[in-house]
């Protein structure tokens, strides 16, 4: 983990777009000079091959190389994030110096270690841009979330049912953290969480761990406020941006509590009678 120094700790969310580009340049130069782009992209301190330029031009909608010489119109948030994701895909940590087929050089590269080092360094400054961003382990730049609610988005997805619960919750969170999320996509993320609750209700006895009124409130929000169904009786006269944010985080927090209660309850049911009596 890269250390965050005084001003970053005490004045977060202060980077301008220009400063974000400056950080990108220095991140690239730092890892280029340590030969982290040699293994996958053959980029060295004094050599930038045409092949990686062509590859970037095909993959992106602009030419990021040379990264230190962008025109003013190319310095956009999308371009900076595109470049970070592209570089992440081409970074690997050099190891095992020795004699190779073309002289002395590194003989082995560790992709995972290189990406971790790159990700840690990038995330140290991405957190200070706007509301905060991060480069994930999958190489995707995502929003961290509103301050104070980040812990809900980052909370562990406790293994329960990968196909019907865990993967759907992770997918909903990934959708929500997309910085360009439209209102319809936000609604889809909320609906995915509502579907998880519906499945838990029908197959895992959700009512056994939630009060009846609490369980009823979960489905009332989805069914009567324009999330899952479309009918004239639904309530839709509210600010969607504020409403969708509230209901998504409410659902996610409720999921984290409910799933842990279900696991605890299921373990208790499986205990022999004597063990249950001891536990009491």
MODELLER restraints for C-alpha pairs under 7 A, 6 or more apart:
rsr = mdl.restraints
at = mdl.atoms
rsr.add(forms.Gaussian(group=physical.xy_distance, feature=features.Distance(at['CA:1:A'], at['CA:120:A']), mean=5.48, stdev=0.5))
rsr.add(forms.Gaussian(group=physical.xy_distance, feature=features.Distance(at['CA:2:A'], at['CA:120:A']), mean=5.67, stdev=0.5))
rsr.add(forms.Gaussian(group=physical.xy_distance, feature=features.Distance(at['CA:2:A'], at['CA:121:A']), mean=5.74, stdev=0.5))
rsr.add(forms.Gaussian(group=physical.xy_distance, feature=features.Distance(at['CA:2:A'], at['CA:124:A']), mean=6.22, stdev=0.5))
rsr.add(forms.Gaussian(group=physical.xy_distance, feature=features.Distance(at['CA:4:A'], at['CA:124:A']), mean=6.31, stdev=0.5))
rsr.add(forms.Gaussian(group=physical.xy_distance, feature=features.Distance(at['CA:12:A'], at['CA:128:A']), mean=5.06, stdev=0.5))
rsr.add(forms.Gaussian(group=physical.xy_distance, feature=features.Distance(at['CA:13:A'], at['CA:127:A']), mean=6.82, stdev=0.5))
rsr.add(forms.Gaussian(group=physical.xy_distance, feature=features.Distance(at['CA:13:A'], at['CA:128:A']), mean=3.87, stdev=0.5))
rsr.add(forms.Gaussian(group=physical.xy_distance, feature=features.Distance(at['CA:13:A'], at['CA:129:A']), mean=5.00, stdev=0.5))
rsr.add(forms.Gaussian(group=physical.xy_distance, feature=features.Distance(at['CA:13:A'], at['CA:130:A']), mean=5.18, stdev=0.5))
rsr.add(forms.Gaussian(group=physical.xy_distance, feature=features.Distance(at['CA:13:A'], at['CA:131:A']), mean=6.04, stdev=0.5))
rsr.add(forms.Gaussian(group=physical.xy_distance, feature=features.Distance(at['CA:13:A'], at['CA:132:A']), mean=6.41, stdev=0.5))
rsr.add(forms.Gaussian(group=physical.xy_distance, feature=features.Distance(at['CA:14:A'], at['CA:128:A']), mean=5.70, stdev=0.5))
rsr.add(forms.Gaussian(group=physical.xy_distance, feature=features.Distance(at['CA:14:A'], at['CA:129:A']), mean=6.22, stdev=0.5))
rsr.add(forms.Gaussian(group=physical.xy_distance, feature=features.Distance(at['CA:14:A'], at['CA:130:A']), mean=7.00, stdev=0.5))
rsr.add(forms.Gaussian(group=physical.xy_distance, feature=features.Distance(at['CA:15:A'], at['CA:128:A']), mean=5.68, stdev=0.5))
rsr.add(forms.Gaussian(group=physical.xy_distance, feature=features.Distance(at['CA:15:A'], at['CA:129:A']), mean=4.87, stdev=0.5))
rsr.add(forms.Gaussian(group=physical.xy_distance, feature=features.Distance(at['CA:16:A'], at['CA:129:A']), mean=6.85, stdev=0.5))
rsr.add(forms.Gaussian(group=physical.xy_distance, feature=features.Distance(at['CA:17:A'], at['CA:77:A']), mean=6.93, stdev=0.5))
rsr.add(forms.Gaussian(group=physical.xy_distance, feature=features.Distance(at['CA:21:A'], at['CA:75:A']), mean=6.86, stdev=0.5))
rsr.add(forms.Gaussian(group=physical.xy_distance, feature=features.Distance(at['CA:21:A'], at['CA:80:A']), mean=6.54, stdev=0.5))
rsr.add(forms.Gaussian(group=physical.xy_distance, feature=features.Distance(at['CA:25:A'], at['CA:67:A']), mean=6.25, stdev=0.5))
rsr.add(forms.Gaussian(group=physical.xy_distance, feature=features.Distance(at['CA:25:A'], at['CA:68:A']), mean=5.44, stdev=0.5))
rsr.add(forms.Gaussian(group=physical.xy_distance, feature=features.Distance(at['CA:32:A'], at['CA:43:A']), mean=6.95, stdev=0.5))
rsr.add(forms.Gaussian(group=physical.xy_distance, feature=features.Distance(at['CA:32:A'], at['CA:44:A']), mean=6.16, stdev=0.5))
rsr.add(forms.Gaussian(group=physical.xy_distance, feature=features.Distance(at['CA:32:A'], at['CA:45:A']), mean=6.16, stdev=0.5))
rsr.add(forms.Gaussian(group=physical.xy_distance, feature=features.Distance(at['CA:33:A'], at['CA:44:A']), mean=6.96, stdev=0.5))
rsr.add(forms.Gaussian(group=physical.xy_distance, feature=features.Distance(at['CA:33:A'], at['CA:45:A']), mean=5.38, stdev=0.5))
rsr.add(forms.Gaussian(group=physical.xy_distance, feature=features.Distance(at['CA:35:A'], at['CA:44:A']), mean=6.11, stdev=0.5))
rsr.add(forms.Gaussian(group=physical.xy_distance, feature=features.Distance(at['CA:35:A'], at['CA:94:A']), mean=6.84, stdev=0.5))
rsr.add(forms.Gaussian(group=physical.xy_distance, feature=features.Distance(at['CA:36:A'], at['CA:91:A']), mean=5.41, stdev=0.5))
rsr.add(forms.Gaussian(group=physical.xy_distance, feature=features.Distance(at['CA:36:A'], at['CA:92:A']), mean=5.14, stdev=0.5))
rsr.add(forms.Gaussian(group=physical.xy_distance, feature=features.Distance(at['CA:36:A'], at['CA:93:A']), mean=5.18, stdev=0.5))
rsr.add(forms.Gaussian(group=physical.xy_distance, feature=features.Distance(at['CA:36:A'], at['CA:94:A']), mean=6.24, stdev=0.5))
rsr.add(forms.Gaussian(group=physical.xy_distance, feature=features.Distance(at['CA:36:A'], at['CA:114:A']), mean=6.82, stdev=0.5))
rsr.add(forms.Gaussian(group=physical.xy_distance, feature=features.Distance(at['CA:37:A'], at['CA:43:A']), mean=5.25, stdev=0.5))
rsr.add(forms.Gaussian(group=physical.xy_distance, feature=features.Distance(at['CA:37:A'], at['CA:44:A']), mean=6.96, stdev=0.5))
rsr.add(forms.Gaussian(group=physical.xy_distance, feature=features.Distance(at['CA:37:A'], at['CA:90:A']), mean=6.20, stdev=0.5))
rsr.add(forms.Gaussian(group=physical.xy_distance, feature=features.Distance(at['CA:37:A'], at['CA:91:A']), mean=5.06, stdev=0.5))
rsr.add(forms.Gaussian(group=physical.xy_distance, feature=features.Distance(at['CA:37:A'], at['CA:92:A']), mean=6.40, stdev=0.5))
rsr.add(forms.Gaussian(group=physical.xy_distance, feature=features.Distance(at['CA:38:A'], at['CA:44:A']), mean=5.98, stdev=0.5))
rsr.add(forms.Gaussian(group=physical.xy_distance, feature=features.Distance(at['CA:39:A'], at['CA:92:A']), mean=6.33, stdev=0.5))
rsr.add(forms.Gaussian(group=physical.xy_distance, feature=features.Distance(at['CA:39:A'], at['CA:109:A']), mean=6.26, stdev=0.5))
rsr.add(forms.Gaussian(group=physical.xy_distance, feature=features.Distance(at['CA:40:A'], at['CA:90:A']), mean=5.28, stdev=0.5))
rsr.add(forms.Gaussian(group=physical.xy_distance, feature=features.Distance(at['CA:40:A'], at['CA:91:A']), mean=6.64, stdev=0.5))
rsr.add(forms.Gaussian(group=physical.xy_distance, feature=features.Distance(at['CA:41:A'], at['CA:52:A']), mean=6.06, stdev=0.5))
rsr.add(forms.Gaussian(group=physical.xy_distance, feature=features.Distance(at['CA:41:A'], at['CA:90:A']), mean=6.00, stdev=0.5))
rsr.add(forms.Gaussian(group=physical.xy_distance, feature=features.Distance(at['CA:42:A'], at['CA:49:A']), mean=6.93, stdev=0.5))
rsr.add(forms.Gaussian(group=physical.xy_distance, feature=features.Distance(at['CA:43:A'], at['CA:49:A']), mean=6.60, stdev=0.5))
rsr.add(forms.Gaussian(group=physical.xy_distance, feature=features.Distance(at['CA:53:A'], at['CA:65:A']), mean=6.28, stdev=0.5))
rsr.add(forms.Gaussian(group=physical.xy_distance, feature=features.Distance(at['CA:56:A'], at['CA:63:A']), mean=6.47, stdev=0.5))
rsr.add(forms.Gaussian(group=physical.xy_distance, feature=features.Distance(at['CA:57:A'], at['CA:63:A']), mean=5.18, stdev=0.5))
rsr.add(forms.Gaussian(group=physical.xy_distance, feature=features.Distance(at['CA:64:A'], at['CA:83:A']), mean=6.53, stdev=0.5))
rsr.add(forms.Gaussian(group=physical.xy_distance, feature=features.Distance(at['CA:81:A'], at['CA:141:A']), mean=6.54, stdev=0.5))
rsr.add(forms.Gaussian(group=physical.xy_distance, feature=features.Distance(at['CA:85:A'], at['CA:139:A']), mean=5.62, stdev=0.5))
rsr.add(forms.Gaussian(group=physical.xy_distance, feature=features.Distance(at['CA:85:A'], at['CA:140:A']), mean=6.17, stdev=0.5))
rsr.add(forms.Gaussian(group=physical.xy_distance, feature=features.Distance(at['CA:88:A'], at['CA:115:A']), mean=6.15, stdev=0.5))
rsr.add(forms.Gaussian(group=physical.xy_distance, feature=features.Distance(at['CA:88:A'], at['CA:118:A']), mean=6.99, stdev=0.5))
rsr.add(forms.Gaussian(group=physical.xy_distance, feature=features.Distance(at['CA:88:A'], at['CA:139:A']), mean=6.21, stdev=0.5))
rsr.add(forms.Gaussian(group=physical.xy_distance, feature=features.Distance(at['CA:91:A'], at['CA:111:A']), mean=6.60, stdev=0.5))
rsr.add(forms.Gaussian(group=physical.xy_distance, feature=features.Distance(at['CA:91:A'], at['CA:114:A']), mean=5.78, stdev=0.5))
rsr.add(forms.Gaussian(group=physical.xy_distance, feature=features.Distance(at['CA:91:A'], at['CA:115:A']), mean=5.96, stdev=0.5))
rsr.add(forms.Gaussian(group=physical.xy_distance, feature=features.Distance(at['CA:92:A'], at['CA:109:A']), mean=5.65, stdev=0.5))
rsr.add(forms.Gaussian(group=physical.xy_distance, feature=features.Distance(at['CA:92:A'], at['CA:110:A']), mean=5.35, stdev=0.5))
rsr.add(forms.Gaussian(group=physical.xy_distance, feature=features.Distance(at['CA:92:A'], at['CA:111:A']), mean=4.15, stdev=0.5))
rsr.add(forms.Gaussian(group=physical.xy_distance, feature=features.Distance(at['CA:92:A'], at['CA:113:A']), mean=6.91, stdev=0.5))
rsr.add(forms.Gaussian(group=physical.xy_distance, feature=features.Distance(at['CA:92:A'], at['CA:114:A']), mean=4.17, stdev=0.5))
rsr.add(forms.Gaussian(group=physical.xy_distance, feature=features.Distance(at['CA:92:A'], at['CA:115:A']), mean=6.30, stdev=0.5))
rsr.add(forms.Gaussian(group=physical.xy_distance, feature=features.Distance(at['CA:93:A'], at['CA:109:A']), mean=5.20, stdev=0.5))
rsr.add(forms.Gaussian(group=physical.xy_distance, feature=features.Distance(at['CA:93:A'], at['CA:110:A']), mean=4.92, stdev=0.5))
rsr.add(forms.Gaussian(group=physical.xy_distance, feature=features.Distance(at['CA:93:A'], at['CA:111:A']), mean=6.17, stdev=0.5))
rsr.add(forms.Gaussian(group=physical.xy_distance, feature=features.Distance(at['CA:93:A'], at['CA:113:A']), mean=6.02, stdev=0.5))
rsr.add(forms.Gaussian(group=physical.xy_distance, feature=features.Distance(at['CA:93:A'], at['CA:114:A']), mean=4.15, stdev=0.5))
rsr.add(forms.Gaussian(group=physical.xy_distance, feature=features.Distance(at['CA:94:A'], at['CA:106:A']), mean=6.05, stdev=0.5))
rsr.add(forms.Gaussian(group=physical.xy_distance, feature=features.Distance(at['CA:94:A'], at['CA:108:A']), mean=6.16, stdev=0.5))
rsr.add(forms.Gaussian(group=physical.xy_distance, feature=features.Distance(at['CA:94:A'], at['CA:109:A']), mean=4.50, stdev=0.5))
rsr.add(forms.Gaussian(group=physical.xy_distance, feature=features.Distance(at['CA:94:A'], at['CA:110:A']), mean=6.50, stdev=0.5))
rsr.add(forms.Gaussian(group=physical.xy_distance, feature=features.Distance(at['CA:95:A'], at['CA:106:A']), mean=5.97, stdev=0.5))
rsr.add(forms.Gaussian(group=physical.xy_distance, feature=features.Distance(at['CA:95:A'], at['CA:107:A']), mean=6.80, stdev=0.5))
rsr.add(forms.Gaussian(group=physical.xy_distance, feature=features.Distance(at['CA:95:A'], at['CA:108:A']), mean=5.30, stdev=0.5))
rsr.add(forms.Gaussian(group=physical.xy_distance, feature=features.Distance(at['CA:95:A'], at['CA:109:A']), mean=5.58, stdev=0.5))
rsr.add(forms.Gaussian(group=physical.xy_distance, feature=features.Distance(at['CA:96:A'], at['CA:106:A']), mean=5.69, stdev=0.5))
rsr.add(forms.Gaussian(group=physical.xy_distance, feature=features.Distance(at['CA:96:A'], at['CA:107:A']), mean=5.68, stdev=0.5))
rsr.add(forms.Gaussian(group=physical.xy_distance, feature=features.Distance(at['CA:96:A'], at['CA:108:A']), mean=5.92, stdev=0.5))
rsr.add(forms.Gaussian(group=physical.xy_distance, feature=features.Distance(at['CA:97:A'], at['CA:105:A']), mean=5.56, stdev=0.5))
rsr.add(forms.Gaussian(group=physical.xy_distance, feature=features.Distance(at['CA:97:A'], at['CA:106:A']), mean=4.40, stdev=0.5))
rsr.add(forms.Gaussian(group=physical.xy_distance, feature=features.Distance(at['CA:97:A'], at['CA:107:A']), mean=6.08, stdev=0.5))
rsr.add(forms.Gaussian(group=physical.xy_distance, feature=features.Distance(at['CA:98:A'], at['CA:104:A']), mean=5.45, stdev=0.5))
rsr.add(forms.Gaussian(group=physical.xy_distance, feature=features.Distance(at['CA:98:A'], at['CA:105:A']), mean=5.67, stdev=0.5))
rsr.add(forms.Gaussian(group=physical.xy_distance, feature=features.Distance(at['CA:98:A'], at['CA:106:A']), mean=6.19, stdev=0.5))
rsr.add(forms.Gaussian(group=physical.xy_distance, feature=features.Distance(at['CA:98:A'], at['CA:107:A']), mean=6.54, stdev=0.5))
rsr.add(forms.Gaussian(group=physical.xy_distance, feature=features.Distance(at['CA:99:A'], at['CA:105:A']), mean=6.24, stdev=0.5))
rsr.add(forms.Gaussian(group=physical.xy_distance, feature=features.Distance(at['CA:100:A'], at['CA:107:A']), mean=6.64, stdev=0.5))
rsr.add(forms.Gaussian(group=physical.xy_distance, feature=features.Distance(at['CA:119:A'], at['CA:135:A']), mean=6.01, stdev=0.5))
rsr.add(forms.Gaussian(group=physical.xy_distance, feature=features.Distance(at['CA:122:A'], at['CA:135:A']), mean=6.98, stdev=0.5))
rsr.add(forms.Gaussian(group=physical.xy_distance, feature=features.Distance(at['CA:123:A'], at['CA:134:A']), mean=5.21, stdev=0.5))
rsr.add(forms.Gaussian(group=physical.xy_distance, feature=features.Distance(at['CA:123:A'], at['CA:135:A']), mean=6.14, stdev=0.5))
rsr.add(forms.Gaussian(group=physical.xy_distance, feature=features.Distance(at['CA:126:A'], at['CA:132:A']), mean=6.16, stdev=0.5))
rsr.add(forms.Gaussian(group=physical.xy_distance, feature=features.Distance(at['CA:126:A'], at['CA:133:A']), mean=5.10, stdev=0.5))
rsr.add(forms.Gaussian(group=physical.xy_distance, feature=features.Distance(at['CA:126:A'], at['CA:134:A']), mean=5.75, stdev=0.5))
rsr.add(forms.Gaussian(group=physical.xy_distance, feature=features.Distance(at['CA:127:A'], at['CA:133:A']), mean=5.06, stdev=0.5))
rsr.add(forms.Gaussian(group=physical.xy_distance, feature=features.Distance(at['CA:127:A'], at['CA:134:A']), mean=6.33, stdev=0.5))
rsr.add(forms.Gaussian(group=physical.xy_distance, feature=features.Distance(at['CA:131:A'], at['CA:145:A']), mean=6.96, stdev=0.5))
rsr.add(forms.Gaussian(group=physical.xy_distance, feature=features.Distance(at['CA:131:A'], at['CA:146:A']), mean=6.54, stdev=0.5))
rsr.add(forms.Gaussian(group=physical.xy_distance, feature=features.Distance(at['CA:132:A'], at['CA:143:A']), mean=6.03, stdev=0.5))
rsr.add(forms.Gaussian(group=physical.xy_distance, feature=features.Distance(at['CA:132:A'], at['CA:144:A']), mean=5.33, stdev=0.5))
rsr.add(forms.Gaussian(group=physical.xy_distance, feature=features.Distance(at['CA:133:A'], at['CA:141:A']), mean=6.66, stdev=0.5))
rsr.add(forms.Gaussian(group=physical.xy_distance, feature=features.Distance(at['CA:133:A'], at['CA:142:A']), mean=5.53, stdev=0.5))
rsr.add(forms.Gaussian(group=physical.xy_distance, feature=features.Distance(at['CA:133:A'], at['CA:143:A']), mean=4.30, stdev=0.5))
rsr.add(forms.Gaussian(group=physical.xy_distance, feature=features.Distance(at['CA:133:A'], at['CA:144:A']), mean=4.91, stdev=0.5))
rsr.add(forms.Gaussian(group=physical.xy_distance, feature=features.Distance(at['CA:134:A'], at['CA:141:A']), mean=5.54, stdev=0.5))
rsr.add(forms.Gaussian(group=physical.xy_distance, feature=features.Distance(at['CA:134:A'], at['CA:142:A']), mean=5.56, stdev=0.5))
rsr.add(forms.Gaussian(group=physical.xy_distance, feature=features.Distance(at['CA:134:A'], at['CA:143:A']), mean=6.43, stdev=0.5))
rsr.add(forms.Gaussian(group=physical.xy_distance, feature=features.Distance(at['CA:134:A'], at['CA:144:A']), mean=6.33, stdev=0.5))
rsr.add(forms.Gaussian(group=physical.xy_distance, feature=features.Distance(at['CA:135:A'], at['CA:141:A']), mean=4.46, stdev=0.5))
rsr.add(forms.Gaussian(group=physical.xy_distance, feature=features.Distance(at['CA:135:A'], at['CA:142:A']), mean=6.54, stdev=0.5))
rsr.add(forms.Gaussian(group=physical.xy_distance, feature=features.Distance(at['CA:142:A'], at['CA:177:A']), mean=5.44, stdev=0.5))
rsr.add(forms.Gaussian(group=physical.xy_distance, feature=features.Distance(at['CA:142:A'], at['CA:178:A']), mean=5.53, stdev=0.5))
rsr.add(forms.Gaussian(group=physical.xy_distance, feature=features.Distance(at['CA:142:A'], at['CA:179:A']), mean=6.33, stdev=0.5))
rsr.add(forms.Gaussian(group=physical.xy_distance, feature=features.Distance(at['CA:143:A'], at['CA:177:A']), mean=4.99, stdev=0.5))
rsr.add(forms.Gaussian(group=physical.xy_distance, feature=features.Distance(at['CA:143:A'], at['CA:178:A']), mean=6.31, stdev=0.5))
rsr.add(forms.Gaussian(group=physical.xy_distance, feature=features.Distance(at['CA:143:A'], at['CA:179:A']), mean=5.70, stdev=0.5))
rsr.add(forms.Gaussian(group=physical.xy_distance, feature=features.Distance(at['CA:144:A'], at['CA:150:A']), mean=6.20, stdev=0.5))
rsr.add(forms.Gaussian(group=physical.xy_distance, feature=features.Distance(at['CA:144:A'], at['CA:177:A']), mean=6.89, stdev=0.5))
rsr.add(forms.Gaussian(group=physical.xy_distance, feature=features.Distance(at['CA:145:A'], at['CA:177:A']), mean=6.82, stdev=0.5))
rsr.add(forms.Gaussian(group=physical.xy_distance, feature=features.Distance(at['CA:152:A'], at['CA:253:A']), mean=6.38, stdev=0.5))
rsr.add(forms.Gaussian(group=physical.xy_distance, feature=features.Distance(at['CA:153:A'], at['CA:173:A']), mean=6.75, stdev=0.5))
rsr.add(forms.Gaussian(group=physical.xy_distance, feature=features.Distance(at['CA:157:A'], at['CA:166:A']), mean=6.54, stdev=0.5))
rsr.add(forms.Gaussian(group=physical.xy_distance, feature=features.Distance(at['CA:159:A'], at['CA:166:A']), mean=6.57, stdev=0.5))
rsr.add(forms.Gaussian(group=physical.xy_distance, feature=features.Distance(at['CA:160:A'], at['CA:166:A']), mean=6.55, stdev=0.5))
rsr.add(forms.Gaussian(group=physical.xy_distance, feature=features.Distance(at['CA:165:A'], at['CA:196:A']), mean=5.86, stdev=0.5))
rsr.add(forms.Gaussian(group=physical.xy_distance, feature=features.Distance(at['CA:168:A'], at['CA:192:A']), mean=6.67, stdev=0.5))
rsr.add(forms.Gaussian(group=physical.xy_distance, feature=features.Distance(at['CA:169:A'], at['CA:193:A']), mean=6.32, stdev=0.5))
rsr.add(forms.Gaussian(group=physical.xy_distance, feature=features.Distance(at['CA:172:A'], at['CA:189:A']), mean=4.62, stdev=0.5))
rsr.add(forms.Gaussian(group=physical.xy_distance, feature=features.Distance(at['CA:172:A'], at['CA:192:A']), mean=6.20, stdev=0.5))
rsr.add(forms.Gaussian(group=physical.xy_distance, feature=features.Distance(at['CA:172:A'], at['CA:193:A']), mean=6.78, stdev=0.5))
rsr.add(forms.Gaussian(group=physical.xy_distance, feature=features.Distance(at['CA:175:A'], at['CA:189:A']), mean=6.18, stdev=0.5))
rsr.add(forms.Gaussian(group=physical.xy_distance, feature=features.Distance(at['CA:176:A'], at['CA:186:A']), mean=6.12, stdev=0.5))
rsr.add(forms.Gaussian(group=physical.xy_distance, feature=features.Distance(at['CA:176:A'], at['CA:189:A']), mean=6.33, stdev=0.5))
rsr.add(forms.Gaussian(group=physical.xy_distance, feature=features.Distance(at['CA:186:A'], at['CA:244:A']), mean=6.86, stdev=0.5))
rsr.add(forms.Gaussian(group=physical.xy_distance, feature=features.Distance(at['CA:187:A'], at['CA:227:A']), mean=6.40, stdev=0.5))
rsr.add(forms.Gaussian(group=physical.xy_distance, feature=features.Distance(at['CA:187:A'], at['CA:244:A']), mean=6.92, stdev=0.5))
rsr.add(forms.Gaussian(group=physical.xy_distance, feature=features.Distance(at['CA:190:A'], at['CA:248:A']), mean=5.48, stdev=0.5))
rsr.add(forms.Gaussian(group=physical.xy_distance, feature=features.Distance(at['CA:191:A'], at['CA:227:A']), mean=6.25, stdev=0.5))
rsr.add(forms.Gaussian(group=physical.xy_distance, feature=features.Distance(at['CA:191:A'], at['CA:228:A']), mean=6.28, stdev=0.5))
rsr.add(forms.Gaussian(group=physical.xy_distance, feature=features.Distance(at['CA:193:A'], at['CA:251:A']), mean=6.76, stdev=0.5))
rsr.add(forms.Gaussian(group=physical.xy_distance, feature=features.Distance(at['CA:194:A'], at['CA:222:A']), mean=6.57, stdev=0.5))
rsr.add(forms.Gaussian(group=physical.xy_distance, feature=features.Distance(at['CA:200:A'], at['CA:206:A']), mean=5.55, stdev=0.5))
rsr.add(forms.Gaussian(group=physical.xy_distance, feature=features.Distance(at['CA:201:A'], at['CA:207:A']), mean=6.73, stdev=0.5))
rsr.add(forms.Gaussian(group=physical.xy_distance, feature=features.Distance(at['CA:207:A'], at['CA:215:A']), mean=6.55, stdev=0.5))
rsr.add(forms.Gaussian(group=physical.xy_distance, feature=features.Distance(at['CA:209:A'], at['CA:258:A']), mean=6.94, stdev=0.5))
rsr.add(forms.Gaussian(group=physical.xy_distance, feature=features.Distance(at['CA:209:A'], at['CA:261:A']), mean=6.10, stdev=0.5))
rsr.add(forms.Gaussian(group=physical.xy_distance, feature=features.Distance(at['CA:209:A'], at['CA:262:A']), mean=6.40, stdev=0.5))
rsr.add(forms.Gaussian(group=physical.xy_distance, feature=features.Distance(at['CA:222:A'], at['CA:228:A']), mean=5.67, stdev=0.5))
rsr.add(forms.Gaussian(group=physical.xy_distance, feature=features.Distance(at['CA:223:A'], at['CA:229:A']), mean=5.85, stdev=0.5))
rsr.add(forms.Gaussian(group=physical.xy_distance, feature=features.Distance(at['CA:224:A'], at['CA:234:A']), mean=4.88, stdev=0.5))
rsr.add(forms.Gaussian(group=physical.xy_distance, feature=features.Distance(at['CA:224:A'], at['CA:235:A']), mean=6.26, stdev=0.5))
rsr.add(forms.Gaussian(group=physical.xy_distance, feature=features.Distance(at['CA:225:A'], at['CA:234:A']), mean=5.44, stdev=0.5))
rsr.add(forms.Gaussian(group=physical.xy_distance, feature=features.Distance(at['CA:225:A'], at['CA:235:A']), mean=4.88, stdev=0.5))
rsr.add(forms.Gaussian(group=physical.xy_distance, feature=features.Distance(at['CA:225:A'], at['CA:236:A']), mean=5.95, stdev=0.5))
rsr.add(forms.Gaussian(group=physical.xy_distance, feature=features.Distance(at['CA:226:A'], at['CA:234:A']), mean=5.97, stdev=0.5))
rsr.add(forms.Gaussian(group=physical.xy_distance, feature=features.Distance(at['CA:226:A'], at['CA:235:A']), mean=6.68, stdev=0.5))
rsr.add(forms.Gaussian(group=physical.xy_distance, feature=features.Distance(at['CA:226:A'], at['CA:236:A']), mean=6.16, stdev=0.5))
